[in-house]
Amino acid sequence: MSLTNEPHQAFHRGTAPIFELLTPEQTRKLADLRADAGLTVRLSELAEKANEGELSGRERAEYEAYIEANNLLATLQAEARFRLSARS
């Protein structure tokens, strides 16, 4: 895969060291990774409480941490899918 110096390629270049550590199979597993059922239930509970304005400070911190983790995972999964499609 050729990664040029174009500005829109900066993220791909920046994440290259991470994906060099992964085999194609590991990259595929990352792209397909899904949250477990217990986590999905907890996120739904927190989201509902957030929408109702009923989160405690501790719950808000927990919810925000899940959101940050989800954003990171989504970004890495998008990059994994890009790299897998570029290999095809």
TAJO-V579525 format. One line per field, one symbol per residue. psi: psi as a letter, one per 30 degrees, with the letter a starting at -180 (. if undefined). Layout:
psi->???
//
This chain:
psi->kkjlgkeffeeeeefeeefffkleeeeeeeefklkleeeeeeeeeeeeeeffggkleeeeeeeeeeeeeeeeeeeeeeeeeeeeeff.
//
